[in-house]
């Protein structure tokens, strides 16, 4: 496949929509066994009546959880090339011949650990459920939810990393620079990367964050997103004007306290530090941030439900 040089790069909305659709498909396929087992466990506990019925249900559930063979890794591996091809399409370039996604360290790490992680989480859940008082289905659902969460984090990580890896390989082979794009409610680390540009075949600079602590694996630079589990950042072909806009938008998110991954004290500290750096933001935004820091809370603590322009 040869990319058409006259093609217009896809918009942010198009890229995010494509990745979101892939993430949903990958998650459904990869977690089928896990979700079925957890749904059955929750249903059995809810259907039980009396102490005797609860006891029987708990025995069945703990046996099912203890014997769970997730099979998540193999299903995720089958989705990697789909993600890589999607990333290459965003770069308007083909994947290099002979590229092997198995060589990506982030993907390899997930494949090597996810099944055991989910298996251990299921066994831990079995022990916790066995210790619950009869009829406490709310607590049981919370416990089962943690098993589901472990598997979903792996699916999200693999989806986004496979897309990023494909984008990196295709853009580098074509001699194109790439740009980091974070969501407006990203963590303080990812917000600092939004708008940053990496050269063809190069990496993004290290130690960037609006927060107090730098992610240790970014100290010497980072190839690209995801920067952490559950990270939904992506990359686009570099555009200097758009990069400046992304950086300003990220600074605005810090001033507004929109991160959904950091504590209130950490968001307030970041806003305070941002104000001191005299950012290129509207005076009204800076003044609102200053008042918010002084009173210890943000005026608009969550991102308004509008899509970013692509």
Secondary structure, 3 states (H helix, E strand, C coil): CCCCCCCCCCCHHHHHHHHHHHHHHHHHHHCHHHHHHHHHHHHHHHHCCHHHHHHHHHHHHHHHHHCCCCCHHHHHHHHHHHHHHHHHHHCCCCCCCCCCHHHCHHHHHHHHHHHHHHHHHHHHHHHHHHCCCCCCHHHHHHHHHHHHHHHHHHHHHHHHHHHHHHHHHHHHHCCCCEEEECCCCCCHHHHHHCCCEECCCCCECCCCCCCCCCCHHHCCCECCCCCCCCCCCEEEECCHHHHHHHHHHHHHHHHHCCCCCCCHHHHHHHHHHHHHCCCCCCHHHHHHHHHHHHHCCCCCCCCCCCCCCC
